[in-house]
Structure formats: structure tokens, C-alpha cells
Amino acid sequence: MMRMWPLVVGPLAVVGLLGAACTPDIGEDPPPPDAIVAVFDPGAAVPVVPTPNDLAKDPATGKIVVTSNDATSAAQREFNSDYLTGLDGFPFESTAEVLVTGELDPASVTADTVVVLDLTASGAPVMVTPRYDAEKKAVSVAPPAGGWLRAHKYAVALIGGASKKGVRGAKGENVIGSPAWVLVSGKFPLFECEPDNPEECAPAVDIIPSDKFDPEEKFKDQVAKAKKLDQLRNGYAPLLETIAKAKGVDKQDIPVMWTFSIVDAGEVTFDPANRILPFPNDAVRTGPNGTVSLPHPTTGMPLSADECGKALSDPAGDRQVQLACGLNTLDGFSTLVAPVSENSPTLGALQQAKLDGATLGAKSVGLIVVKSGLPEDTATKPRFTPCLNCLSSAAATEALPQQLQWKLEAPLDEKTTYLAYLTNDAKDDKGKPIVAPPAFAFLRSKAPLLEDGKSTVSTLSTLQATALEPLRAALAPALDALEAAGVPRRTLALAFPFTTQSEASILEQLRVYSEQLPGLPAGPTFVRDATAPLKGAATAAGIPVDDIGKLYAGAFLTPVAVTGPAARSIPRSRRWRASTSRCRSRPRLHRRAGIRSPSSGTASRAHVAIFSPSRTASPRPARWPSRATCSFTAIAPRARDRRPPPSRSPTTRRATIRRTTSATARRSSVCVSIATPPRATPVRRARRAMRSAWASARAAARSISSARTEISSATRRGDPRSAAGTCSASPTSSPRETTSASRSSTSGSWCA
């Protein structure tokens, strides 16, 4: 269940009722010494009423209007003006609350003594769990599971007075109503008019406050306020009668009652207290040196190194914990994974509504770069399409709730901070503009939520403000950048920053690292032209592959360069387990642990499929690698190996993938690019053709199960370890396989 954020409007201006009176409060006789008062004083200089309260709604517009004064903090003022004001009701998470003047007996605050009715549902009782907040001296009512219902109106009444069935003080005191409540709950009208002239009226009581000094103006002001108070009295009367009758008490035993309405709009799902967040999110990137710091998937507690080590060393360990531990080693998030609006398996993008996909566009959904980690000439602009469950499988789309996804049309840049956002220009399935949840309304604030160790917003406790302030401060620079781009904070329904991980820099480290390992071959262990079987499989599956020229299947040795606790999760393949029995002449280098230094390095076999587009398909786009720089060439013998030595047959020539330039390639590098066709075709056609080629390749890769048989067969034919217990080459081995194996058996240093 979502954690509910208490929503207390303060100071609450009662629009059109009593205003902000500057005269003393309604005259009060001191309460009995053995009584506690439920606070209700809408005519005070700073009105004090239970919250949330429909008294804050403008009767003419039906919208909430909350004013601020000089004593209002900047954060409170922004929350009042940019969030509450303009809503037609209160958020789903609102906590109903009424203050009292003394200590209550917590055991007396129960669902029997605090009555909640759903007036929209014909006064049906609402199952709630009220409690007494000793710190605030208040009776609080959290919303039911799932929140208050959209567009519904509720009434809350406190049972007290002389009744033994009601709320009691800590010392057994009665809980009574304030003098203002006595007027509102009374039987008699609060003003009187002349029978012959309805416009000539006078207050029926002389305690109605006014900030006017001129006698005539003061009289008119008191009459107007008496009329509005009497409207409230008439509106409450039937409810008071119904509740008193249902509970078997007198009306005088109800010391306070109020009503409030819930906003009629879909509210964005966002609950950081329960880890329901958009993802990826820099809010969980709090580890050392900015690494990801995901909590335990079940407990929500931080994952320690010992926990990760234990989970990763256990083959039957919790996969979710293992995944979190692995992600926690990264310095950012993937450049390929689409951001999503929330990570809950049960909650959708909106609460009590669905997003209207037709309203998702450039004005309502965005993704901008906040800080780039790349040179300006290489940085790219994010390309995406907002969609609803478009990246989920068909089965998942039917089973899972709606999710807003930022579908990436191209990979994001590495080491770059982005901001994804959703504005209230998006609408729900009833055509209503969506609204931000209160928690996010606090996070988008310009002003701090905490000063001198105290909350600056009456809506938040100090504990809540302490938890939210770091998130607000971290989000502020990104929102400043967004506001500078023309998107005001007040229009944001959701926004979240995330930083992508380092990629090229890590690959460069791996390239250098591979050069430090002894015994790795300069090229693949074998390469075969697999064009015929792979194209045959694709054609049989109805996949177009006309734009693909050649397909090659092969294998190469790559170092296992995993560090940290995740290294212990590397599985032992059959090849690794068999290495000592088939390569007895060399030290056992294949281990379950990852590489930590070149002296203890291992290598594993990686099977690959490489393709190149047809030369007649299209010219290259402007930014392709030029032919003079790097080009894919067919596997061919090296020049010095064209005449095989007498001890070898022609099939044992060494093969490699090489650069076509005069520059010598590094031994551990493999350079693959696209063969460059003529340049006459327009670039636009070239791009379309290349996209088609890549799409065909991806489709072919998904349906080459039959080609796997070919690759496996080639592996068996070219694997020197097919000879039992030796590293000698088989007569049917591929050229590169035979040469590598022969060198291995003579040196005893490694085995392919």
C-alpha cells in the first residue's frame, strides 16, 4: 500500500466565508477546566479549521483558493499558489486532520469515535484507521487503501461531548466543540430579516467578528458573514442529524465535523517512500563515486558487500539480489534501456485513471540533456517516441497496468545526465489534465523544504521534509535547465534525472587489458562463410535479407575481465570444466572467479556472426567509417603464409581479420565495418536502405536456430580438443583453429 503523505493546508484561507479577519476571534468563554476543545475557528485572523476542507473552495468556480501572508515560507507559498490553487479538489493521498487543545487517550480514537462517510456513495461508511498524533495534538485519518476516490466528497465527524462512546482526554476529560462550532451546529438561524423587507437583516448573535471600524460598514460585514455561516449551518444540519442518530448520541456530542472533495483528475504515480519511482533514476545513484546503489529488492535496505558476495557465490541465490548487486557496480545506467514512468508491478502510470495516448507529444513528454560528458562535436540529441506499453510483450501488455515509456530511437550518449519529464498537457482517459502527486509537488519546489532542522511546509513533518530535501536539491539544477528551456515548474506532473554509464572508456580499458594477457591469439580461432545456411534460414522464415551481402560465423578467445563480487557468479561451462582433462600440458587457467590481474587471467570462447550489407544496396551515410580507414575484408591467408610449410596441408593456413590500410592493426583488435558501395545514390535512400539492412540482420539473428547447427558443426570440426586428451590439431580443423592449437601444444601456455 502506498504511504500517504499528510496534506494539511495551512494557513487556510476560507474563501468567501469569513475572510482573514483582523478583529479578535469569535468571543469565547473559557472552556470548562475538565474539557478539551476540538479546534474550529474560521473567523480567526489566521483561520483554523480541520483539513482538508471544502471551505477552501471558491463557491463561484469550484476551485481551491489558498492565500499566503508575510509569515508564509517561500516553499509553502509556492505549494499554495502553484499546486493547490486551481485544483477542483484535494489529492488522493490527503490525510484528514483536526487539532485539539489537550492530550487525548489514544485508545479512545477508533473507527467508532471518528466517523467517515462517502457522501458521493449515499453516505456509505468508509473503513479507515484513525489515530492520535501526540506531537501535533491532532486526530488524523489516513485515506483508505488506494487513496480517497476520485471526484468523491467525504464527511468526517468526531464523537465526543458527554457521551461515553466518544473520544476522551488522557485524564478522562470531555471533548467539546468551540464557540464557533456551537453557532454552526446550532438549531437557530444566525441572522434575522424583516418579514416585509428581506433585504433588511441583522445578525441574530453579536459575536460575529469584523475587521471594519465604521459602525455602518461593520454592521453590513457582520450580516454578510452571518448569512454565510448560516449556509454552512444549514448544509451541516442533515449530516449531523444522520450521524447522531446512527451513533445513538445527541448532536451536541459531535464537537466537530467537516467535508472535503477529491480532485477529479488522474494523478501521476509517484511514491518515493515505498520505492515507487520512475526508472532509471539518479535518486538511486548514491554509491561511492556516483555508482548505482539499488537497495535490497525485498527489504528495501542497502545492500552490503558481504550480502552481495554471499548472494553471488551461491548458484541458487536470489536472482533479483544478484542483479541488484551487479548493477551496483556501474557508474550509471544503460544507454539502450527506455526510461519508464514508474517501476511498480501493480500500479499504472496514473492513479485512478489511464493516460490518453493521443495527448502524448512534444509538448507533454520530453527528454533533454542536462549535462553531457562528451565533447560538443560528438554529443547527440536524444531521439525518442513516448508510448504506452509499446516495449512490453503482448502478454505483458494485457496483464500489466499501463506504463508510460520513452522509446529510444537511438542509443543515448555515455556519461550524460538526462531529464525525462511529463507535463499537465497530457490528459487522462476522461479528458482531464493530469495532476502531479503532492510528493512530486514538493520536489519541484525552488525553495528548500527544510531550514534550521525544521520543515518549511505545514504539510510536511520534519521527518518527511528531511527525507525529501536531498531529492529536491538534487533535482533543482535539472529543473532550472528545463525552466530555461521554456517548461515552467508548475506545469510538471513528473520529472526525473538519470545519468548513463561509461562505455567507450571502459572498452578502451578492456582493449588495453587484453594486450597484457599472454597467449591470446591475434585473430579468431575459426571463421566460416555462413551466408548460404543463414540466408536460407531467413528466407524460409519469410525474413527479407536482400540487403545483406555476406554472413560469417566464427569464434574468438576473449578475456574474462570481470572484477568485484560479481566475478564469483560466472558459470563453469562444459568447455571450462573440460579444460584440464584435454590440455594437461598447460596450467589450469580457466577458473570460476573473474580476472583480477594478467597473471591470473582466463579466456572464454565467444561465438559471433558478422554481416555486411550488399555492395549494391546503398551508399554509406556521411558518418560511416571510410573505406580508407577501416573495412571488412574476407578471411584470407596472411601474405607470409600463402606458401604453407611442408609440414602443413593447404587447409592449415593462418587466417585473420585485418585492416585494409597500411597501418598495422593491434593483435587483439578486430576491425569490422561496412563495405562502401558507390556514392551516386542520395543519402536519404542510403539511410533507408541501411536501416532496412540492420532490421533484416536483427530479424535474421532472431530466427537462425537452424544456423546454430551449422555453427556447432563448424565448431566441432574446427575444435582441436576433439582429439581426446591432446591439443593437437584435427585434419579437418579450420586454418586459424589449427594454427592456434598447434602453437598451444608446443608451448604449453594455453589451449584454444
Helices and strands as residue ranges (DSSP letters): E 35-38, G 54-56, H 74-79, I 80-84, E 96-99, G 106-108, E 114-118, G 119-121, E 124-125, E 130-133, E 138-141, E 153-158, E 174-177, H 179-184, E 191-194, E 197-203, H 215-247, G 251-253, E 256-261, E 267-268, G 272-274, G 282-284, G 288-290, H 305-313, H 319-327, E 350-351, G 357-359, E 365-371, E 384-388, H 394-399, E 404-408, E 417-423, H 438-443, E 450-451, E 454-455, H 462-484, G 489-491, E 492-499, H 504-516, E 526-529, H 531-540, E 548-559, G 565-569, H 574-577, H 579-582, G 598-600, E 603-613, E 636-637, G 639-641, G 650-652, E 655-656, H 683-702, H 705-718, G 720-722, H 735-747
